[in-house]
């Protein structure tokens, strides 16, 4: 297996620290608001990578955190007139619901930052004892000049680095890039007791403490979005390795940005979508297929046209699976089908072994569907060969997670009824553009809508 390591800027053979095991940490969300498309992109990308390690026979320990103490958390809780813990308990179930809809496997461990305050305090104290951290009036700061490798992940020299979004320029800091490890108590904010002063953790220290507490001082893979490379992941490396003297992470993986009609998704541009928004228009399985159809490191362009194409592609796959499950034929087994299945398995794995080239892996599946359908039309296929084909498709789906059985026909019906409900909601809200778009999707699936005194009914044309 070859992985593109952000740290070395190249593909490397994956060699786990412990044979047959993978320890993986994904930077999770700050839970001050519902999950948006960017959260979904990252969560789906690394869920798929986790699934492929499992497919390859690795024992995977997958950790993804919730940041439940942060400036954004404090500000949003104040806006809503509730406590930060109350905000946490309100938002996390939304993430669990949305990620569950996207068929994302639950993390083996889902730590919350506030559960690891003692570990954070111990890490800050260790850096103070080593004179790598220092105290100012408002908190404890990391001295980046003490880490000669600072900047190695982002590939920038210390003197060229600019402050990130959470680093403010001040005259009292030793270096412009020095970042907060611990913020001293302010009125009305959550705080915890520490020998060096009552307060709360900085953002970067949280992931260092949680990941090393759960996976060890050195672990295999740390993952997250490209926007986290600097300052967050750069600072994680600096503080972790300065404390332990050991390599923090062996492989760094980062997913690309989400664009909306070729522009970066941004609230200020008015092109910002939550997963909940998108699920009202498209089934979650369609959204998942859309999210994996672009290589995880590349930017992904969100548009209705792309989602509608994903819906058609998934329909084709669901129909093929349903036909295999109901296929009966007494034709003899076909050696050509055996070779097709063997070749598809090998080619699928070759694609995935090459830094998880999912678009190529999907192409393998649809090439197989085309070839199998051709053989059925020409010669027929035995029931046994149909079951072997179905078994292979299911194995691929253990990685991709896009076909959600029970029965394929039942799944198709559920998606149709969901589209109809969303259309009726759009009509009630006088959003006729959306209602027409949903009707067009239903028409494309061969569905005819019938208005009755008891509501809208449907039937296949």
C-alpha positions as CSV (number, residue, x, y, z in Angstrom):
1,X,0.0,0.0,0.0
2,X,1.2,3.5,-0.9
3,X,0.1,6.5,1.1
4,X,0.7,10.2,0.3
5,X,2.4,11.5,3.5
6,X,1.9,15.3,4.0
7,X,5.0,15.2,6.2
8,X,7.4,14.0,3.4
9,X,5.3,15.4,0.5
10,X,5.4,12.0,-1.3
11,X,3.9,8.6,-1.5
12,X,5.4,6.0,0.8
13,X,4.9,2.4,1.4
14,X,2.6,1.9,4.4
15,X,4.5,0.0,7.1
16,X,2.6,0.0,10.4
17,X,4.3,0.5,13.7
18,X,2.9,-2.9,14.8
19,X,2.4,-5.6,12.2
20,X,-1.2,-6.1,11.4
21,X,-2.4,-3.1,13.4
22,X,-3.3,0.5,12.4
23,X,-3.8,3.2,15.0
24,X,-5.5,6.2,13.4
25,X,-6.6,9.6,14.8
26,X,-9.0,12.0,12.9
27,X,-9.4,15.6,14.0
28,X,-13.2,15.8,14.6
29,X,-15.5,18.8,14.7
30,X,-15.9,21.7,17.1
31,X,-19.5,21.1,18.2
32,X,-20.9,24.6,18.2
33,X,-23.2,24.0,15.1
34,X,-24.5,21.3,12.8
35,X,-22.2,19.4,10.5
36,X,-21.6,21.0,7.1
37,X,-20.5,19.6,3.8
38,X,-16.8,20.0,4.7
39,X,-17.2,17.9,7.8
40,X,-19.0,15.3,5.7
41,X,-16.2,15.2,3.1
42,X,-13.5,14.6,5.8
43,X,-15.5,12.1,7.8
44,X,-16.5,10.1,4.7
45,X,-12.9,10.2,3.2
46,X,-11.3,8.7,6.3
47,X,-14.2,6.3,7.0
48,X,-13.5,4.8,3.6
49,X,-9.7,4.6,4.3
50,X,-10.4,3.0,7.7
51,X,-12.8,0.5,5.9
52,X,-10.1,-0.4,3.4
53,X,-7.6,-1.2,6.1
54,X,-10.2,-3.5,7.7
55,X,-10.8,-5.0,4.2
56,X,-7.0,-5.7,4.0
57,X,-7.1,-7.6,7.3
58,X,-5.7,-4.9,9.7
59,X,-6.9,-4.5,13.2
60,X,-7.8,-0.8,13.2
61,X,-8.1,1.4,16.3
62,X,-9.9,4.6,15.0
63,X,-10.2,7.6,17.2
64,X,-12.1,10.8,16.3
65,X,-12.6,13.5,18.8
66,X,-15.2,16.2,19.6
67,X,-13.8,19.6,20.5
68,X,-16.2,20.7,23.3
69,X,-14.3,23.6,24.7
70,X,-13.1,26.4,22.4
71,X,-13.8,30.1,21.7
72,X,-16.5,29.2,19.2
73,X,-18.2,27.0,21.8
74,X,-18.1,29.7,24.4
75,X,-19.4,32.4,22.1
76,X,-22.3,30.2,20.6
77,X,-23.4,29.1,24.1
78,X,-23.5,32.7,25.2
79,X,-25.6,33.7,22.1
80,X,-28.1,30.9,23.0
81,X,-28.1,31.6,26.7
82,X,-27.0,28.1,27.6
83,X,-23.9,26.6,29.1
84,X,-21.1,25.1,27.0
85,X,-21.9,21.5,28.2
86,X,-25.6,22.1,27.3
87,X,-24.5,23.2,23.8
88,X,-22.3,20.1,23.5
89,X,-25.2,17.8,24.4
90,X,-27.4,19.5,21.9
91,X,-25.0,19.4,18.9
92,X,-23.3,16.0,19.2
93,X,-26.5,14.0,18.6
94,X,-26.9,15.9,15.3
95,X,-23.4,14.8,14.2
96,X,-24.2,11.2,15.1
97,X,-27.4,11.3,13.2
98,X,-25.9,12.9,10.1
99,X,-22.8,10.7,10.1
100,X,-25.0,7.6,10.6
101,X,-27.0,8.6,7.6
102,X,-23.8,8.7,5.6
103,X,-23.0,5.2,6.7
104,X,-19.9,6.3,8.6
105,X,-18.8,3.6,11.0
106,X,-18.9,4.8,14.6
107,X,-15.4,5.6,16.0
108,X,-13.8,3.0,18.2
109,X,-13.3,5.9,20.7
110,X,-14.9,9.4,20.5
111,X,-13.1,11.4,23.2
112,X,-14.3,14.8,24.2
113,X,-11.7,17.4,25.0
114,X,-13.1,18.1,28.4
115,X,-12.6,14.5,29.4
116,X,-8.8,14.9,29.0
117,X,-8.1,18.1,30.9
118,X,-5.7,16.3,33.4
119,X,-3.6,15.0,30.5
120,X,-3.5,18.5,28.9
121,X,-2.4,20.1,32.2
122,X,0.4,17.5,32.5
123,X,1.6,18.2,29.0
124,X,1.6,21.9,29.6
125,X,3.5,21.5,32.9
126,X,6.1,19.2,31.2
127,X,6.7,21.9,28.5
128,X,7.1,24.6,31.2
129,X,9.5,22.4,33.1
130,X,11.6,22.0,30.0
131,X,11.5,25.8,29.4
132,X,9.8,25.3,26.1
133,X,6.7,27.0,27.3
134,X,6.4,30.3,29.2
135,X,3.8,32.3,31.1
136,X,2.3,35.6,30.1
137,X,-0.4,37.7,31.7
138,X,-3.2,35.8,29.9
139,X,-1.9,32.3,29.6
140,X,0.9,29.8,28.9
141,X,2.6,29.9,25.4
142,X,4.7,27.5,23.4
143,X,8.1,29.0,22.3
144,X,8.4,27.9,18.7
145,X,12.0,29.0,18.5
146,X,12.8,26.0,20.8
147,X,11.6,23.6,18.1
148,X,14.1,23.7,15.3
149,X,11.8,21.5,13.1
150,X,8.8,23.9,13.4
151,X,7.3,24.2,10.0
152,X,8.3,20.8,8.7
153,X,4.7,19.7,8.0
154,X,3.5,22.8,6.2
155,X,6.9,23.0,4.5
156,X,7.6,26.6,5.5
157,X,10.6,28.2,7.3
158,X,9.9,29.6,10.7
159,X,10.9,33.1,9.7
160,X,8.4,32.9,6.8
161,X,5.4,31.6,8.7
162,X,2.5,33.9,9.3
163,X,0.2,33.6,12.2
164,X,-2.8,31.4,11.7
165,X,-6.4,32.3,12.5
166,X,-6.1,31.5,16.2
167,X,-2.7,33.2,16.7
168,X,-2.7,36.9,17.5
169,X,0.3,39.2,17.0
170,X,1.5,40.7,20.3
171,X,4.6,42.5,21.4
172,X,4.9,40.5,24.7
173,X,5.3,37.1,23.0
174,X,8.9,35.8,22.4
175,X,8.0,35.0,18.8
176,X,5.1,36.2,16.6
177,X,4.1,32.5,16.0
178,X,4.1,31.4,19.6
179,X,0.7,29.8,20.3
180,X,-1.4,29.4,23.5
181,X,-1.2,26.1,25.3
182,X,-3.4,27.3,28.2
183,X,-5.7,30.4,28.6
184,X,-6.1,31.8,32.0
185,X,-9.5,32.1,33.5
186,X,-11.9,34.8,32.3
187,X,-15.2,35.7,33.9
188,X,-18.1,33.6,32.7
189,X,-15.9,31.1,30.9
190,X,-15.4,27.4,31.9
191,X,-12.1,26.8,33.7
192,X,-10.1,24.1,35.4
193,X,-7.5,24.3,38.2
194,X,-3.8,23.9,37.4
195,X,-0.7,24.7,39.3
196,X,0.4,27.2,36.7
197,X,-3.0,29.0,36.8
198,X,-6.7,28.3,36.6
199,X,-8.0,28.4,33.0
200,X,-8.8,26.3,30.0
201,X,-6.8,24.6,27.2
202,X,-5.8,26.1,23.9
203,X,-7.0,24.3,20.8
204,X,-3.8,22.5,19.7
205,X,-3.0,21.0,23.1
206,X,-6.4,19.2,23.1
207,X,-5.6,16.8,20.2
208,X,-2.1,16.1,21.3
209,X,-3.3,15.1,24.8
210,X,-6.2,13.0,23.5
211,X,-4.4,11.2,20.7
212,X,-1.3,10.3,22.8
213,X,-3.4,9.2,25.8
214,X,-5.4,6.8,23.6
215,X,-2.9,5.7,20.9
216,X,0.6,6.2,22.5
217,X,3.4,8.8,22.0
218,X,3.8,7.6,18.4
219,X,1.0,6.2,16.2
220,X,0.5,5.4,12.6
221,X,-1.9,7.9,11.0
222,X,-3.2,11.4,11.8
223,X,-5.9,12.7,9.5
224,X,-7.8,15.8,8.8
225,X,-8.6,18.5,6.3
226,X,-6.0,20.5,4.4
227,X,-7.0,23.6,6.4
228,X,-5.7,22.0,9.6
229,X,-2.1,21.5,8.3
230,X,-1.2,25.0,9.7
231,X,-1.4,26.0,12.4
232,X,-3.2,23.1,14.1
233,X,-1.3,20.0,13.0
234,X,2.0,21.9,12.9
235,X,1.5,22.9,16.5
236,X,0.5,19.4,17.5
237,X,3.7,18.1,16.2
238,X,5.8,20.8,17.9
239,X,4.3,20.4,21.4
240,X,4.1,16.6,21.3
241,X,7.6,15.9,20.0
242,X,9.1,18.6,22.3
243,X,7.5,16.8,25.3
244,X,8.2,13.2,24.4
245,X,11.3,13.4,22.3
246,X,9.7,10.9,20.0
247,X,8.1,11.1,16.5
248,X,4.5,12.0,17.0
249,X,2.9,10.5,13.9
250,X,4.3,8.4,11.1
251,X,1.9,9.3,8.3
252,X,-0.1,12.5,7.9
253,X,-3.2,12.3,5.6
254,X,-5.2,15.4,4.5
255,X,-8.4,15.7,2.4
256,X,-9.0,18.4,-0.1
257,X,-11.4,21.4,0.2
258,X,-15.0,21.5,-0.8
259,X,-16.0,24.0,-3.6
260,X,-19.5,25.1,-4.5
261,X,-19.8,25.6,-8.2
262,X,-16.0,26.1,-8.4
263,X,-15.9,28.5,-5.5
264,X,-14.7,27.7,-2.0
265,X,-17.6,27.0,0.4
266,X,-18.0,30.0,2.7
267,X,-20.7,31.5,4.8
268,X,-19.6,34.9,3.6
269,X,-20.3,33.9,0.0
270,X,-23.7,32.5,0.8
271,X,-22.8,29.1,-0.6
272,X,-22.7,27.3,2.7
273,X,-24.6,24.0,3.1
274,X,-25.2,21.8,6.2
275,X,-25.5,18.0,5.7
276,X,-29.1,18.4,6.9
277,X,-29.8,20.9,4.1
278,X,-28.4,18.5,1.5
279,X,-30.3,15.4,2.9
280,X,-33.6,17.3,2.3
281,X,-32.8,17.2,-1.4
282,X,-30.8,14.0,-1.9
283,X,-30.6,10.7,-0.1
284,X,-27.6,10.3,2.1
285,X,-26.3,7.3,0.1
286,X,-26.2,9.5,-3.0
287,X,-24.3,12.2,-1.0
288,X,-21.8,9.6,0.1
289,X,-21.2,8.3,-3.4
290,X,-20.7,11.9,-4.6
291,X,-18.2,12.6,-1.8
292,X,-16.0,9.5,-2.6
293,X,-16.2,9.9,-6.4
294,X,-13.3,12.4,-6.2
295,X,-9.9,11.4,-4.9
296,X,-9.7,12.3,-1.2
297,X,-6.7,14.7,-1.6
298,X,-8.3,16.6,-4.5
299,X,-10.8,19.5,-4.2
300,X,-14.3,18.4,-4.7
301,X,-16.9,20.5,-6.6
302,X,-20.4,20.4,-5.2
303,X,-23.3,21.1,-7.6
304,X,-26.7,19.8,-8.3
305,X,-25.5,18.3,-11.6
306,X,-22.9,16.3,-9.7
307,X,-25.4,15.1,-7.2
308,X,-27.9,14.1,-9.9
309,X,-25.2,12.2,-11.7
310,X,-24.3,10.4,-8.4
311,X,-28.0,9.5,-8.0
312,X,-28.1,7.9,-11.4
313,X,-24.9,6.0,-10.8
314,X,-26.1,4.7,-7.5
315,X,-29.4,3.7,-9.0
316,X,-27.5,1.6,-11.6
317,X,-25.5,-0.1,-8.9
318,X,-28.6,-0.8,-6.7
319,X,-30.5,-2.2,-9.7
320,X,-27.6,-4.5,-10.6
321,X,-27.4,-5.8,-7.0
322,X,-31.2,-6.3,-6.9
323,X,-31.0,-8.2,-10.2
324,X,-28.2,-10.5,-8.9
325,X,-30.2,-11.3,-5.7
326,X,-33.3,-12.3,-7.7
327,X,-31.4,-14.0,-10.6
328,X,-32.2,-17.6,-11.3
329,X,-30.8,-19.6,-14.3
330,X,-29.7,-23.2,-14.8
331,X,-26.9,-22.2,-17.2
332,X,-23.5,-23.8,-16.5
333,X,-20.9,-21.8,-14.7
334,X,-18.9,-19.6,-17.1
335,X,-15.1,-19.5,-16.9
336,X,-15.1,-16.1,-18.4
337,X,-17.1,-14.8,-15.4
338,X,-14.6,-16.4,-13.1
339,X,-11.8,-14.5,-14.8
340,X,-13.8,-11.3,-14.8
341,X,-14.3,-11.5,-11.0
342,X,-10.7,-12.3,-10.3
343,X,-9.5,-9.4,-12.5
344,X,-12.0,-7.0,-10.9
345,X,-10.8,-7.9,-7.4
346,X,-7.1,-7.5,-8.3
347,X,-7.7,-4.2,-10.2
348,X,-9.9,-2.8,-7.4
349,X,-7.2,-3.5,-4.8
350,X,-4.4,-2.2,-7.1
351,X,-6.4,1.1,-7.3
352,X,-7.0,1.3,-3.6
353,X,-3.4,0.4,-2.7
354,X,-2.3,3.4,-4.7
355,X,-3.2,6.1,-2.1
356,X,-6.9,5.1,-2.1
357,X,-7.7,5.9,-5.8
358,X,-11.5,5.5,-5.3
359,X,-12.5,6.9,-8.7
360,X,-10.4,4.1,-10.3
361,X,-11.9,1.5,-8.0
362,X,-15.4,2.7,-8.9
363,X,-14.6,2.5,-12.6
364,X,-13.6,-1.2,-12.0
365,X,-17.0,-1.9,-10.5
366,X,-18.9,-0.4,-13.4
367,X,-16.7,-2.0,-16.0
368,X,-17.5,-5.3,-14.3
369,X,-21.3,-4.5,-14.4
370,X,-21.1,-3.8,-18.1
371,X,-19.2,-7.0,-18.8
372,X,-21.5,-9.1,-16.7
373,X,-24.6,-7.6,-18.3
374,X,-23.1,-8.3,-21.7
375,X,-22.5,-11.9,-20.9
376,X,-26.0,-12.4,-19.5
377,X,-27.4,-11.0,-22.7
378,X,-25.2,-13.2,-24.9
379,X,-25.1,-16.5,-23.0
380,X,-26.9,-16.2,-19.7
381,X,-25.3,-16.7,-16.3
382,X,-25.7,-19.5,-13.8
383,X,-27.3,-18.7,-10.4
384,X,-24.0,-19.7,-8.8
385,X,-22.0,-17.2,-10.8
386,X,-24.6,-14.5,-10.0
387,X,-24.1,-15.2,-6.3
388,X,-20.3,-15.1,-6.7
389,X,-20.6,-11.7,-8.4
390,X,-22.9,-10.5,-5.7
391,X,-20.4,-11.6,-3.0
392,X,-17.7,-9.6,-4.7
393,X,-19.8,-6.5,-5.0
394,X,-20.7,-6.8,-1.4
395,X,-17.0,-7.1,-0.5
396,X,-16.3,-3.9,-2.4
397,X,-19.2,-2.2,-0.7
398,X,-17.7,-3.0,2.7
399,X,-15.1,-0.5,1.7
400,X,-17.3,2.0,-0.2
401,X,-20.3,1.9,2.0
402,X,-22.8,3.1,-0.7
403,X,-25.2,0.2,-1.1
404,X,-27.3,-0.1,2.0
405,X,-29.1,-3.4,2.2
406,X,-31.7,-4.9,3.4
407,X,-33.4,-5.6,0.1
408,X,-32.2,-3.4,-2.7
409,X,-35.9,-2.9,-3.8
410,X,-36.8,-1.9,-0.3
411,X,-33.9,0.6,-0.3
412,X,-35.0,2.0,-3.6
413,X,-38.6,2.4,-2.4
414,X,-37.4,4.2,0.8
415,X,-35.3,6.7,-1.3
416,X,-38.3,7.3,-3.6
417,X,-40.6,8.0,-0.6
418,X,-38.0,10.3,0.9
419,X,-37.8,12.3,-2.3
420,X,-41.6,12.6,-2.4
421,X,-41.7,13.8,1.2
422,X,-39.0,16.4,0.5
423,X,-41.0,17.5,-2.6
424,X,-44.1,18.0,-0.6
425,X,-42.2,20.0,2.1
426,X,-40.8,22.2,-0.7
427,X,-44.2,22.8,-2.1
428,X,-45.6,23.7,1.3
429,X,-42.8,26.2,1.7
430,X,-43.5,27.5,-1.8
431,X,-40.0,26.5,-2.9
432,X,-41.3,25.5,-6.4
433,X,-37.8,25.4,-7.9
434,X,-36.8,22.7,-5.5
435,X,-40.1,20.9,-5.8
436,X,-39.7,20.8,-9.6
437,X,-36.1,19.5,-9.3
438,X,-37.3,16.7,-7.0
439,X,-40.1,15.8,-9.4
440,X,-37.6,15.7,-12.3
441,X,-35.4,13.2,-10.2
442,X,-38.5,11.0,-9.6
443,X,-39.4,11.1,-13.3
444,X,-35.8,10.1,-14.2
445,X,-36.3,7.1,-11.9
446,X,-39.4,6.1,-13.8
447,X,-41.8,7.2,-11.0
448,X,-45.2,8.7,-11.8
449,X,-46.8,10.8,-9.1
450,X,-50.6,10.7,-8.6
451,X,-52.5,13.3,-6.5
452,X,-55.3,11.7,-4.5
453,X,-57.6,12.9,-1.7
454,X,-55.3,11.0,0.7
455,X,-52.2,12.7,-0.5
456,X,-49.6,11.9,-3.2
457,X,-49.2,8.3,-4.3
458,X,-46.7,6.9,-6.7
459,X,-46.2,4.1,-9.1
460,X,-43.6,2.9,-11.6
461,X,-44.3,3.8,-15.2
